[in-house]
Amino acid sequence: MRFPVKKFFSYYKPYLMLFLSALACAFIVSAVTLVFPLLVRYITKDVLEGDLSTALGEVYWIGGLMLVLVVIQNIGNYFVDYKGHEVGARMERDMRSELFAHMQKLSLSFYDKEKTGQLMSRITNDLLLLSELYHHGPEDYVKYLARFIGAFVILFFINAPLTIAVFCFLPFLGAFTLYFNKKLNKALRRNKERIGDVNAQVEDSLSGIRVVKSFANEHVEIEKFNRENNRFLDSRKKTYKAEAYFFNGVEAFIQLITITVIILGSASIVNNTLELADLITFLLYINFMIEPIQRLTHMSTQFQEGITGFQRFMEIMNLKPAVENKPNAITLPEVHGEIEFKQVSFRYEDHLDNVLVNLSLRIQPGEYVALVGPSGVGKTTLCSLIPRFYDVTDGEVLLDGINVRDIDLQSLRNNIGIVQQDVYLFAGTVMENIRYGNPAASDEEIITAAKHANAHDFIMSLPNGYHSEIGQRGVKLSGGQKQRLSIARVFLKNPPVL
Ligand SMILES: Nc1ncnc2c1ncn2[C@@H]1O[C@H](COP(=O)(O)OP(=O)(O)OP(=O)(O)O)[C@@H](O)[C@H]1O
């Protein structure tokens, strides 16, 4: 996949002014920092080696100036830390909302394949790291590039040969960094997949906690979890190994540069081509040149983490829902409810066998139909084709004579109600769960729907009646009670096709 540069930067757009202000502050802070060694040089070279009777007064002045610079630096850093992070957090919020909205649009065939825990990991961890890159990345580049270039220019004017000697190390350091970047990218990507697996395992084990307990299989779940947890550890160990090589390699380069400066600088003093004050300044500025390179390692890790997070984000964003609206899809007028299957064949995936083959069936409005057959023969599958949870492989499904593929999805599904075999209720109150069938319904309508579903009596016996909390997935209700609520939910929707 080519890296979508335009898309990557598009998330800055709403916060451009704030972001640019933070960048400007980062630049000012760096520029101010560069002044300090120059002031030290001025004191050691010009003030203390000049007329000592006026020296102290001048030192006080310079000290005062340094204080002012410190204040500017701190205000700038405060703005960068606070507003810079805010920009990153806002972008992260936007992307998370976009990703969640996109996931909601993806078809069931996508969820058949993906693990919920993995998806949760993408939407939480990955974006967190990406937001770090979004605000720290450019800030760090501006900050350290300004320091690096500033220090290089100043050092060049102080002593060109010594500066060039230092500079000669940098291409090697660059090549070294590039080599490890690739390794780290791979390692960080693997880490993300592994933590996703851990999440998926937690999600699976905890969702099925009742089954786990009924089989007294806690040890099995612990074993499965530990397997994933250890795989994550192994993956992180590999990352740390690569990082340790990388960080220490860079450290060695830095020490080599410092030693070179000390030796060459001392030799230059002996040869009278450099003054001691200049060597001190040199050593002070060397840090300004080295620090960006030192940070480069951190920045490249941050960069890799952010970029892999973005790539994983785009992998989902680039997925098109398998079932989509056609251009100019029809919004249904009043629906009578005639359903026709015309020589329908269906398989869940290309490599799987057909579940339905050449099936034809017509259901008249007002007709009740029961499909009877062995388990797994395709009864649920057949029902799933009417609201287009999946599209037929061959043939067509018609609602009131219109191919369901030509109907606007929202309009189609608004006219169909389904009580699933596996009842799913949301955490919340009884009232909220029934209202899910029609968010605009009044309390009276909800109570009527509950009465029709034979749920009113048991609801009234709950401690808070319709306002009773039913727990995660309705755990506080019996199986039959859950089914009645889900029937009430569909009655409230009152669709032409049930
Ligand atoms: N999401 C899916 N992906 C792949 N295969 C599936 C999927 N859902 C169902 N199947 C397969 O399709 C076949 C038909 O399943 P379906 O759920 O329609 O059966 P059913 O007749 O409703 O069974 P039951 O009476 O047991 O509920 C089964 O062999 C099943 O394994």
Ligand as a Chemical Component Dictionary entry (heavy atoms), coordinates in Angstrom:
data_LIG
# 
_chem_comp.id                   LIG 
_chem_comp.type                 NON-POLYMER 
_chem_comp.pdbx_formal_charge   0 
_chem_comp.three_letter_code    LIG 
# 
loop_
_chem_comp_atom.comp_id 
_chem_comp_atom.atom_id 
_chem_comp_atom.alt_atom_id 
_chem_comp_atom.type_symbol 
_chem_comp_atom.charge 
_chem_comp_atom.model_Cartn_x 
_chem_comp_atom.model_Cartn_y 
_chem_comp_atom.model_Cartn_z 
_chem_comp_atom.pdbx_ordinal 
LIG N1  N1  N 0 -20.996 -16.142 9.012  1  
LIG C1  C1  C 0 -20.833 -17.341 8.477  2  
LIG N2  N2  N 0 -19.709 -17.611 7.784  3  
LIG C2  C2  C 0 -19.539 -18.841 7.243  4  
LIG N3  N3  N 0 -20.415 -19.834 7.316  5  
LIG C3  C3  C 0 -21.556 -19.629 7.998  6  
LIG C4  C4  C 0 -21.810 -18.364 8.607  7  
LIG N4  N4  N 0 -23.012 -18.428 9.228  8  
LIG C5  C5  C 0 -23.479 -19.678 8.979  9  
LIG N5  N5  N 0 -22.614 -20.396 8.260  10 
LIG C6  C6  C 0 -22.794 -21.757 7.761  11 
LIG O1  O1  O 0 -23.925 -21.752 6.907  12 
LIG C7  C7  C 0 -24.726 -22.882 7.104  13 
LIG C8  C8  C 0 -26.170 -22.461 7.380  14 
LIG O2  O2  O 0 -26.219 -21.800 8.630  15 
LIG P1  P1  P 0 -27.573 -21.199 9.220  16 
LIG O3  O3  O 0 -27.237 -20.428 10.408 17 
LIG O4  O4  O 0 -28.292 -20.520 8.136  18 
LIG O5  O5  O 0 -28.337 -22.542 9.599  19 
LIG P2  P2  P 0 -29.791 -22.724 10.255 20 
LIG O6  O6  O 0 -30.587 -23.559 9.299  21 
LIG O7  O7  O 0 -30.356 -21.425 10.640 22 
LIG O8  O8  O 0 -29.409 -23.583 11.512 23 
LIG P3  P3  P 0 -30.112 -23.675 12.978 24 
LIG O9  O9  O 0 -31.434 -24.320 12.781 25 
LIG O10 O10 O 0 -29.175 -24.578 13.677 26 
LIG O11 O11 O 0 -30.158 -22.305 13.513 27 
LIG C9  C9  C 0 -24.092 -23.676 8.227  28 
LIG O12 O12 O 0 -23.369 -24.732 7.657  29 
LIG C10 C10 C 0 -23.137 -22.722 8.880  30 
LIG O13 O13 O 0 -21.986 -23.385 9.298  31 
# 
loop_
_chem_comp_bond.comp_id 
_chem_comp_bond.atom_id_1 
_chem_comp_bond.atom_id_2 
_chem_comp_bond.value_order 
_chem_comp_bond.pdbx_ordinal 
LIG N1  C1  SING 1  
LIG C1  N2  SING 2  
LIG C1  C4  DOUB 3  
LIG N2  C2  DOUB 4  
LIG C2  N3  SING 5  
LIG N3  C3  DOUB 6  
LIG C3  C4  SING 7  
LIG C3  N5  SING 8  
LIG C4  N4  SING 9  
LIG N4  C5  DOUB 10 
LIG C5  N5  SING 11 
LIG N5  C6  SING 12 
LIG C6  O1  SING 13 
LIG C6  C10 SING 14 
LIG O1  C7  SING 15 
LIG C7  C8  SING 16 
LIG C7  C9  SING 17 
LIG C8  O2  SING 18 
LIG O2  P1  SING 19 
LIG P1  O3  DOUB 20 
LIG P1  O4  SING 21 
LIG P1  O5  SING 22 
LIG O5  P2  SING 23 
LIG P2  O6  DOUB 24 
LIG P2  O7  SING 25 
LIG P2  O8  SING 26 
LIG O8  P3  SING 27 
LIG P3  O9  DOUB 28 
LIG P3  O10 SING 29 
LIG P3  O11 SING 30 
LIG C9  O12 SING 31 
LIG C9  C10 SING 32 
LIG C10 O13 SING 33 
# 
